[in-house]
Amino acid sequence: MKEPTEKLKWITLNYVYDPNFYFVNFQEERFDALTSHDKNFPSRNELLLTIYWLEWKGFVIRKQPFIQSKKTYLITDKGKLLYWQLERMGFKKDF
């Protein structure tokens, strides 16, 4: 699996870190508006491939049945460290 760009990693980790965002939100019109107005914004496929890569590398975990959460993916300590490293590199929430 090809490693995603630093920007894709940061955007995806930002979504996972947000307690109010669930990956089902990719089906909402709000997400479509973001992708249609900003050609630099990643597509659903890019974000999904990135989440799978992050899971594969241990930066996020998929929710287990016993975890009481609506979220499908949760950020790990390793993922938090990567998130803060990327933010220190200059990635900021601009979407």
C-alpha positions, 0 to 999 in steps of 0.5 A, spaced: 500 500 500 502 506 497 504 511 503 499 517 503 502 524 503 503 528 510 497 532 508 492 526 507 495 523 514 494 530 517 487 531 514 485 524 516 487 524 523 484 530 524 477 527 522 479 521 527 481 526 533 474 530 532 469 527 537 463 529 533 466 526 526 464 519 524 466 516 517 459 516 515 459 523 515 462 522 508 455 521 505 453 528 508 452 534 503 457 538 507 462 533 505 460 534 498 460 541 498 467 541 501 470 537 495 466 540 490 469 547 492 476 546 493 480 542 488 485 541 493 481 537 498 482 530 498 476 525 495 473 520 499 477 515 496 483 518 498 481 519 505 479 512 506 485 509 503 489 514 508 485 511 514 486 504 512 494 505 511 493 509 518 490 503 521 495 498 518 501 502 521 497 502 528 496 510 528 488 509 529 484 503 531 477 500 528 472 500 534 471 493 537 464 491 539 465 492 547 467 499 546 462 504 547 462 509 542 459 511 536 466 512 532 468 507 527 475 509 528 479 511 534 486 515 534 492 511 538 497 514 542 502 513 536 497 517 532 496 522 537 504 523 536 504 523 529 498 528 529 502 533 533 508 532 529 504 534 523 501 540 526 508 542 528 510 542 521 505 547 519 499 543 518 493 547 520 485 546 520 483 550 514 477 546 511 
